[in-house]
Amino acid sequence: MFIDRAKIHLISGKGGDGALSFRREKHVEMGGPDGGSGGKGGDVWVEADPQKNTLYDFTYRPLFKAESGENGRAKRQTGACGEDLSIKVPPGTLLFKDGKLVADLKTAGDRYLAAHGGKGGRGNATFKTAINTAPHLSEKGVPGEEIFLELELKLVADVGLLGFPNAGKSTFLSVVTQARPKIADYPFTTLTPNLGVATAAGRTFVIADIPGLIEGAHQGKGLGDEFLRHVERTRVLIHLVDVFGFDGKTAAQNLKALNKELAAHSKRLAATPQIVVATKMDLTDADTALAGLRRLFRKEKIYPLSSATGKGVKELMMAVVKALQTAPEPAAFTPDVMDIVIEPDYKVEQRANGEWSVNGKKVNTLVAVTNFDQDEAVSRFQNILIKLGVEETLVKAGARTGDKVSVSNHQFTFRPALKHR
């Protein structure tokens, strides 16, 4: 099933916990603390894989989690790092975070680091100093990042087929490639894009057949312009028009209407080189209808085509090869400029019930890595809060001894250690 939009939930690996350990063997002189640090958690990458052509896999598996780092061990052994996780997507996939474009994985092998693995916690061996020669504290590993990404696929093809329903796009694709799209004598036969590989004059290129549009598609009519994104990367467009018209309008009117839809959808599409093709030339009076179309578009070279008989196929394919020789490579979509947000170390607020809350990236990380079942770790935690100015800020804000204070997700009773003016 062809799916071109998806949302995924990513969690990078947690860092391993540091070890609290001491060497006490008789034969080891001055053993002391030997707890090793935890390993780093695995990163989460998103990578363009040429073997993928749809986002269907993500409809039933939206959650991806990288491996956590191993805990540190005695004898100063550092835990192994968690294995990175690489999520495979089709080339041409755009990645959005909070509605903003963060990466365009246009080419096979393109990668984006979506979530960083958590840092491993330090073992007690790293806390040894000349003053504290036997530290009884270690750190927990930093939790991994948790993010959501929206994926949008824009197929990568050299040539895009455009046309109103029943213009003959699917039939043409089946003639010049090995693709076998559904073909029937009614509108909207094609409901999803089809890709085929064609060869002409020794050159191989990919053709994308896009579901038929109708006038007003950019406003959501018919199938809407839902699939026009898949020709935004093409270098050349083949505009197929039924020489006898469609839906009560002439071929000329349909040709103008579809070009108007392209311009309404994207300036990039409107500027893409276009080859105009009149289809169904095997039918009676087709030559007369073609002559009338050419009179109205004297500056446009219009190629006659009958996919049923093969008439005009070779000439059209040679024109496509020639156009590809000079058509520029489509530029990658430029990621949005992200606002630089400088977060404070902490923020103090008083809740409606009179309790206080302290939150911020730095203090939240400090809470996450602190082992609150270790007395030295708790003392270190309090000292760092004092150095950051949290205690003084609370006092100035009106906090009093005995008040309840929540730092991240841990609650404490406020007992200031320093005298404040």
WOSUL-V616252 format. One record per residue. OMEGA is omega in degrees with one decimal (NA if undefined). Layout:
# WOSUL-V616252
omega
OMEGA
OMEGA
This chain:
# WOSUL-V616252
omega
-179.0
176.5
-176.7
173.6
178.6
176.0
-178.1
-179.0
-175.4
175.7
177.8
-175.3
175.7
174.9
178.3
179.5
173.7
-176.7
172.7
-172.1
176.7
175.5
-176.5
-178.8
-179.3
-172.9
179.5
-178.1
178.2
-176.5
175.5
-177.1
179.9
179.1
-179.5
-179.2
178.4
179.1
178.9
176.1
-178.6
174.6
173.4
179.0
169.9
-171.8
177.3
-176.9
-177.6
178.6
-179.4
177.4
178.5
177.0
-174.6
-176.6
-174.8
179.9
179.0
175.0
-176.6
-175.9
178.2
-177.2
179.8
-177.2
178.3
175.4
178.5
177.9
174.9
-178.6
177.5
-178.8
176.5
-179.9
178.4
178.9
179.1
176.9
177.1
-178.7
177.1
177.7
178.9
-179.2
-175.3
177.2
178.8
171.6
-177.6
-178.7
174.5
179.4
179.7
174.8
-177.2
176.5
-178.4
179.4
-179.9
-179.8
173.7
-179.9
-171.1
-172.1
177.9
-179.2
176.6
-177.1
176.8
177.4
-172.5
-177.0
-179.7
176.1
-179.4
179.1
178.0
177.6
-178.0
175.0
-175.5
177.9
-178.0
-178.5
-179.5
177.0
178.1
179.9
-179.6
-175.5
-179.8
-177.8
177.5
177.0
174.9
-178.1
168.5
176.9
178.4
178.5
177.6
176.5
178.6
-176.9
174.1
177.1
170.7
-179.8
176.0
-176.9
170.4
-173.4
177.0
179.5
179.1
-173.6
177.2
177.4
178.9
176.8
175.6
-179.9
179.1
177.7
177.6
-178.1
-177.3
179.3
178.6
-179.6
-179.6
-179.5
-172.7
178.3
176.3
178.7
179.8
178.8
177.4
-178.3
178.4
-175.1
173.3
-177.5
176.3
172.9
180.0
-179.5
176.0
178.9
175.8
178.2
175.5
179.5
-179.0
176.6
178.2
179.1
177.7
-178.8
178.7
-179.7
-176.7
178.8
178.0
176.2
-175.9
179.7
-175.2
178.2
169.0
179.8
-177.3
-177.7
-178.6
175.9
176.2
-178.9
-178.9
174.8
-178.0
177.6
-176.2
-173.9
-179.8
178.6
-175.6
172.7
179.4
179.1
-176.8
-179.3
-178.6
175.6
170.6
-177.2
-179.6
-179.5
176.3
-174.5
179.8
177.7
-178.0
173.8
176.3
179.9
-179.6
177.5
-179.9
179.5
178.9
178.5
179.5
-176.4
-178.3
176.3
176.5
178.0
178.8
-178.6
-179.8
-178.8
-172.7
174.9
178.7
178.9
-177.8
-178.0
-179.2
177.7
-172.5
175.2
-177.4
-176.4
174.2
-174.8
178.4
-178.1
177.4
-177.8
-179.5
178.6
179.5
-179.7
179.0
179.6
178.9
179.4
178.1
179.0
-179.1
178.0
-178.8
179.6
-175.0
-177.5
-177.1
174.4
-176.9
-177.9
175.7
-175.3
168.5
179.1
-178.5
-178.2
-177.2
-178.9
176.1
-176.8
-177.9
-179.5
179.5
-179.2
176.7
177.4
178.3
178.9
179.9
-179.9
-180.0
-179.4
-177.5
-177.9
-179.4
174.3
179.4
-179.9
176.1
177.1
-174.7
178.1
178.2
175.5
-178.3
176.8
177.7
-179.5
177.7
-178.4
175.0
178.8
179.9
177.1
-177.8
178.6
175.0
-178.5
-177.9
-179.1
177.6
177.8
-177.0
175.9
176.5
-179.7
179.9
-174.3
-174.9
-178.0
177.6
176.9
179.0
177.5
-175.6
-174.8
-176.4
173.3
-174.9
174.8
177.0
-176.6
-179.4
179.5
178.4
178.4
177.8
178.9
-179.7
-179.3
179.1
177.8
178.5
179.6
177.8
-179.6
-177.3
-178.1
-179.4
178.8
178.5
-179.7
179.5
-179.8
177.3
179.7
-178.4
178.6
-178.5
177.8
176.5
180.0
176.3
174.5
-170.8
-177.7
177.8
-179.4
-178.6
170.8
-173.2
174.8
-176.6
-178.0
-177.1
173.5
-178.2
179.1
NA
